[in-house]
Amino acid sequence: MTKRLRQILKESQHADAMWGHQGHHGLIESTCLAMLALYRQSGHEQSPAVRALRDHQNPDGSWPAFSGDEPDGCWVTALAVIALLSAGSEVSSLSRAIRWLVGARGREANWFWRWRFQAADKSVRFDPAKYGWSWVPGTTSWVIPTAFSVIALSQARRLGINRTAVVTERIELGVSMLLDRMCPSGGWNAGNGMALGVQYSAYIDATAIALLALAGHETAPGVRDSLAWLVHRLPGCPSPYSLAWGILALSVYRNISTEASNALACATNELTALIDRGVGMDDECTLAVCALALDAVEGDNAFEVRS
């Protein structure tokens, strides 16, 4: 089945060597996920897709959301780093991207916004001193961009690309932001766990990606509760995209949780059934994440952060 998914991905690659969705070409997110699914540990650092991704890198080391977008870096920079690390890319482009990630931060890092959230704006509940990364510059930290950035920097540190103290500090700050923004009942919403006195519901994909970034922090408050939330919420999920992210997370925790291990087997069966029925197979991101999830079941997780 994984071979079939990869073949479909190869056939859907555009003439510019990148991937997109529904007529949109040159999407960095689609390209990075497809590269991870196709080129991990296969010596394809000189493939056309890798060269195309490098060509889209901004001078400051970041990546735009898509080909032709405004030359401002955004959240996909973290995904590009993860993809290029997996492809064995040269250090120069990675070093610039890592510097950009270290310097990028949600707007609550600014003293004015920190004061606003602490003293004036009581509609949200979070510690603005614990900030992560945003979707686009100039906005507040969000869960998924922060989780991917923590994963990218952690992998770069593990592989010896950058082991400086500033990278370690930025990882730790991102981890603290994720733990602070957790929903009261476990799991993660897109941004904040509570606003206007109302508890937000967690999302499967955000929770799974956050748990991937927090591997190794199992004893931190709420992590086990969030894993339990995912275990109980995943059965019957109709979305192969969300189900695949759930599998990627469960595969990281299966050795420390019997529930996660059992849930992983059930979720894998559900995912293969959805793939067999062709659900979501017209979306290149879904194709790639499903292939990566099936790889993770076999012990090869593209988003692993443990040493």
Secondary structure as the mmCIF struct_conf table of DSSP 4:
data_model
#
loop_
_struct_conf.conf_type_id
_struct_conf.id
_struct_conf.beg_label_comp_id
_struct_conf.beg_label_asym_id
_struct_conf.beg_label_seq_id
_struct_conf.end_label_comp_id
_struct_conf.end_label_asym_id
_struct_conf.end_label_seq_id
HELX_RH_AL_P HELX_RH_AL_P1 THR A 2 GLU A 11
TURN_TY1_P TURN_TY1_P1 SER A 12 SER A 12
TURN_TY1_P TURN_TY1_P2 ALA A 15 ASP A 16
BEND BEND1 ALA A 17 ALA A 17
STRN STRN1 HIS A 21 HIS A 21
TURN_TY1_P TURN_TY1_P3 GLN A 22 GLY A 23
STRN STRN2 HIS A 24 HIS A 24
STRN STRN3 LEU A 27 LEU A 27
HELX_RH_AL_P HELX_RH_AL_P2 ILE A 28 TYR A 39
TURN_TY1_P TURN_TY1_P4 ARG A 40 GLY A 43
TURN_TY1_P TURN_TY1_P5 GLU A 45 GLN A 46
BEND BEND2 SER A 47 SER A 47
HELX_RH_AL_P HELX_RH_AL_P3 PRO A 48 ASP A 55
TURN_TY1_P TURN_TY1_P6 HIS A 56 HIS A 56
TURN_TY1_P TURN_TY1_P7 PRO A 59 ASP A 60
BEND BEND3 GLY A 61 GLY A 61
BEND BEND4 ALA A 65 ALA A 65
STRN STRN4 PHE A 66 PHE A 66
TURN_TY1_P TURN_TY1_P8 SER A 67 GLY A 68
BEND BEND5 ASP A 69 ASP A 69
BEND BEND6 PRO A 71 PRO A 71
TURN_TY1_P TURN_TY1_P9 TRP A 75 TRP A 75
HELX_RH_AL_P HELX_RH_AL_P4 VAL A 76 SER A 86
TURN_TY1_P TURN_TY1_P10 ALA A 87 GLY A 88
HELX_RH_AL_P HELX_RH_AL_P5 VAL A 91 GLY A 103
HELX_RH_3T_P HELX_RH_3T_P1 ARG A 107 ALA A 109
BEND BEND7 ASN A 110 ASN A 110
HELX_RH_AL_P HELX_RH_AL_P6 TRP A 111 TRP A 115
HELX_RH_PI_P HELX_RH_PI_P1 ARG A 116 ALA A 120
BEND BEND8 SER A 123 SER A 123
STRN STRN5 VAL A 124 VAL A 124
BEND BEND9 PHE A 126 PHE A 126
TURN_TY1_P TURN_TY1_P11 PRO A 128 ALA A 129
BEND BEND10 LYS A 130 LYS A 130
BEND BEND11 TRP A 135 VAL A 136
TURN_TY1_P TURN_TY1_P12 PRO A 137 GLY A 138
BEND BEND12 THR A 139 THR A 139
HELX_RH_AL_P HELX_RH_AL_P7 VAL A 143 ARG A 158
TURN_TY1_P TURN_TY1_P13 LEU A 159 GLY A 160
BEND BEND13 ILE A 161 ILE A 161
HELX_RH_AL_P HELX_RH_AL_P8 ALA A 165 ASP A 180
TURN_TY1_P TURN_TY1_P14 ARG A 181 ARG A 181
TURN_TY1_P TURN_TY1_P15 PRO A 184 SER A 185
BEND BEND14 GLY A 186 GLY A 187
BEND BEND15 ALA A 190 GLY A 191
BEND BEND16 GLY A 193 GLY A 193
STRN STRN6 MET A 194 ALA A 195
TURN_TY1_P TURN_TY1_P16 LEU A 196 GLY A 197
STRN STRN7 VAL A 198 GLN A 199
HELX_LH_PP_P HELX_LH_PP_P1 TYR A 200 ALA A 202
HELX_RH_AL_P HELX_RH_AL_P9 ILE A 204 ALA A 213
TURN_TY1_P TURN_TY1_P17 LEU A 214 GLY A 216
TURN_TY1_P TURN_TY1_P18 GLU A 218 THR A 219
BEND BEND17 ALA A 220 ALA A 220
TURN_TY1_P TURN_TY1_P19 PRO A 221 GLY A 222
HELX_RH_AL_P HELX_RH_AL_P10 VAL A 223 ARG A 233
BEND BEND18 LEU A 234 LEU A 234
TURN_TY1_P TURN_TY1_P20 PRO A 235 GLY A 236
HELX_RH_AL_P HELX_RH_AL_P11 PRO A 240 TYR A 253
TURN_TY1_P TURN_TY1_P21 ARG A 254 ILE A 256
HELX_RH_AL_P HELX_RH_AL_P12 THR A 258 ASP A 276
TURN_TY1_P TURN_TY1_P22 ARG A 277 ASP A 282
HELX_RH_AL_P HELX_RH_AL_P13 GLU A 284 VAL A 297
TURN_TY1_P TURN_TY1_P23 GLU A 298 GLY A 299
TURN_TY1_P TURN_TY1_P24 ALA A 302 PHE A 303
#
